[in-house]
């Protein structure tokens, strides 16, 4: 058992097929076109987006969103996760007919329920959608800056990274940064290394969502290592979307070897038939990570998490305590075997 932490997961994309089916029954919707045998089905990026949008449209009330975060975080806690950050979108809330405040309060209520039940700590990262343009991203940043919530601690940008230049969004990120929010941005997933470099220059994030295409430029890899810019890596997602042909071709181990901080994350887990445990297992099977290395991945995530220092220290202490307990158990087992 390795304690885990996740920094990169889209909250609507975390909805399990079972939960989506329950919401479909509640609203009289037919989901048979994209849920078969208890699993999401899609065959290309377009059909993935269609399934994602249709499922997301079934979360319509504050209570629906409370159910979503509670359900996801309880599943994470069963996987020995002690911390989670989820990406949220006030644009999605508005399209679902909810006010941003009701959306955030619903998500926060689910987080509180999950923490009460399991002790798992969690936060939200508000995002603007790149394909909606600079003004929409600015509005998203302004809303979060002007309506702070204790569980919303970061700001980022998701959406089609082929649209617009990062400098078009610089003012929006300045608004978020001035409000004290941690800054991350999706880059270097479906677009190449230039996407990462441009995001670093224009938006000055402390973390990059995905970022794996940086491997295409050795100078950029050195920059990431020197500046200690963390990459929120999602190997399962990358293979599902054919960013790389297979896990042995994935650059995470090469990036880590070069000194770039990397973490393991599930992105939109049920759509890619993965979860956080699977991502840690991928690192073990294909990247040669043992338990000590995986524990250090968790530590890297906790050090980069958008939380206050007291919470960070508590989480790291929990990780260290677990490591000590497991080491003691191993020593005891060894002594017993030799007696």
N, C-alpha and C positions, 0 to 999 in steps of 0.2 A: 504493500500500500504506500503510495506517495501522495502527500497532500498537494492539492492543485490550486491554481488561480487562473482566471481568464480575463483578458482585457479587450477582446474583440468578438462581439456577438451582437447581431441585430435583433432587437427584441421581438419584432413581428416575425422574423425568420426563425425564432426559437420555438414558436408554437408547435407543439407535438401534433401529429395527425389525430390522435385520440381527442385532444382538446378541441381541435378544429371541427371534428365530427360532432362533438357535443354542442359547440356553438352553431353549427349548421342545423342541428335538430331544433335548437332554440329558435332560430330565425326562419326555419322552413326552407333551407337552401340545399341544393344538390351539389355534392362535392365528388361524385363518382368519376368525374372526368380527370381528376388529378390526385385522388386518394384511392389506391387499390390495395386490398389486403393489409390495410393499416399502415401503408407507406405512401409518401408523396411520389408521384411519377411524372417525369418530364424527359424530353429527348434532346433539347437544344436550349440555348440561352433564352430564346423567345418564349418557349413553353415553360421554362423555369420561372421567368418573370410573370407569366400569366397565372401559374399556380400560386406563386407568392402573393400576387395582388388579390386573387380571388379568396385565398385563405385569410389574408389580412383584413379584407373587407367585412369579415364576420366578427371582428372586435369593434364594438360600437358604443359601449358604455364604460363608465368608470369602473364598474364591477368586472366587466369583461377583461379590462386591462389588469386589474388586481389579480384575477384568476391566472392571467398569462405569466406575470412575473412570479407569482407564488408557485405555479406548476413548474416553471423552468428552474427556479432556484432550488426547489425541493429535489428535483432530479439531479442537479449539480451536487448538492450536498451528499446524495447517495453515492456520488462518484469521488467522494473525499475532497471536494472543492471547499476552500474556506473563504474565497473572495471571487467576486464577479463584477465586471462592468458591462453594461449593455448600451448599445446605441439606440437612441430614441429620435423620433422626428415629429416636431410640432406640425409640420406640413401634412404628415399622414393623419394626425389627429383632426386637423381641420377638414381634410377630405373625408374622414369617417363621420363628420358631423359633430365632433366633440370640440369643446374649447381646449386650448393647450393646458390650461390649469387643471381641468377635470382629467385630462389624459395623464398628466404628470402625477396628480394625486392618486389616481387609480394604480399606476405603476408603483408608486411609493408604498401604497397600502399592501400590495402583494409582497414587496420587499420586507416590510415590517413583519408580516405574517411568517414568511420563510425564516427570517432571523429568529423570531420567537420560538419557532419549532426546531430549528437545527443549529443556530448560532452562525449561519453563513452571513458574511458581510457583503454588501453590494452597493453600487453607485450607478448613476446614469451619465452618459455622454450625449448631450444634445447635438444634433447634426443638421446642417443645411444640405440641400440636395443640389449637387453641382449642375445637373442638367436643367434645373429650374432657373439658373442664371444668378448673377451677382446680387441683384436686388432682393431676390427671395432668400438667399443665404444671409444677407444683411438683416432682413426682417427676423429670421430665426435667431441670429446672434443678439439682436436688440431685445427680443422678447425674453430670452434667458437672462441677459444682463440686467434688465429692468424688473424681472420677476424671479429673484433668486430662490432656490429651494435647496435645503441642506444636502439632499441626495443627488442633486445635479452638480457635478464637480468638474466636468470637462466639456469641451466643444470641438466638433470635428466636421468633416465634410465627406459625404458618401456620394454615390451616383456615378454617372458615366465620366470617367477621368479623361476621355478623349475630347470633351467639350470645355471650352474656355481655357484660358491660361490661369495658373494659380494667382498671378498678380492681380487679376480681376476681383479677387476675393480678399485682398490684403486688408482692406478697411474693416470688413466684417470680422476678421480674425483679431484685429487690433481691439475692437469693441469687446470681444470675448476675453481676450488676454487681460485687458484693463479691468475686467470684472473679476479677475482672479481665477479664471477657469483654466484647467490644463488644456493643452492644444495638441490635437492629433489630426491627421488627414490621410484619407485613402490615396495611395499612389503606387505605381510600380506593380500593378496586378495585371490588367489587360493591356496596359501601355508600358513602354520600355523605360530604361533607366532615366531618360530625360524627365519623365514625369516626377520621379523622386527628387532629382536635382532642382527642378523648378519649384517644387513644393517647399523644399528646404530654404531656398533663396527668398521666396516671396512670403511665406507664411510662418517660418521659424518655429515649427512644431518640435516638441520634445519626443514625439513618437510618430511613426509612420504605420498606417494600416496596410498590411501586406508588405510592400516595399521590396519583394524578393527579386524583382527585375534589376535592382541595383547591381546584382552580380555581373551584369553585362559591361560594367565600367569599373576597372580596378581602382581608379582614382576616387570614384564615388564611394566604393567600399571602404577605402582608407579614411575618407572624410567621415563616414558614418561611425567608424570605429573611434576616430580621434575625438569626435564631438559626442560620442556615446548616445547617438540617436537610436532609440529602441525600435525594433521591427515587430509588429504584431502579426506573426506568421500563422497561416492557416493552411497547412499542407493538404488536408483532405479536400478542402474547397478548391485549392489550386489544381489538383488532379481531376476533380469532377468537372471543372470548367476548362480543362485542357490547357492550362497555362504551361504545364509540363506534362510529358507523356506518361511518367510513372514516378513513384517515390524515389528510386535510386537517382533520378535526374534532378530531384529537387535541391535547390541551393542552400537550404537552411544550415546543414553542417559546415559548408564552405564559408558561409557568412559568419557563423559562430567562431570558426577557427581563426578568421581574420580579425576577431575582436569586436564584432558588432553584437550588441545585446539583442537576443532573440527570445521570443516567447511562443507558446503553443496555444492555439485558439480554434474554435469550431465554426465561426462565421455565421452560417445559417444551418445549424446542425442537422435537423431532420431532412432537409432538402438534399443534403449531400451524404445522407445515410452515415453520419458520424456523430460523435459527441466528444466531450473533453477527454474522457478516458481513452477513446480511440486515438485521439491526436497524440497523447502521451505514449500509447502503444506503438504508433507509427514511428515515433522518434526512437523507441527502443529497438524495434525490429529492423528498420531501414537505415537509421542514422547512427546506430551503435551506442545509444545513450543507456547508461546503467542507472540504478536508483539514485546514486549520488548526483549524477548529472541532471537527472529530471528534477530532483529537489532544488538544484541551483536554478533551473528554469523557473520554477515557482518563486524562488527568492528574487530573481530578476524582475518578474512581474510585480511582485509586492513593492519592490523598491521604486518601480516606475508608476505605480498606481496613483490615481488622482484622489488621494485621501489626505486627511490631516495627519501630522506626524505621530500623534498619540495612537491613532488607529493603525497606522503603518507599523509602529513598534509592537503593538499588541499582536498583529498578524504574524510578524516575523518571529516574535517570541513563541507563538503557537507552532509555527513551522519548526523552530529549533527544538522545542519541547518534544514534538513528535519524533524528530530525528534522534534525539537522545534516548527516548523510550525504545525505539526500534533497535538502536545500537545495543542497549542493555538487554533486550530480548534475544538478540543474536548471540551476545556473550554468554547468556544463561543457557541457550540451546547448545552452544559449543561445549560448555562445561559439563552439561548433562550427558552429552554424547561421549565425553572422554572419561566419565566417572564409572 
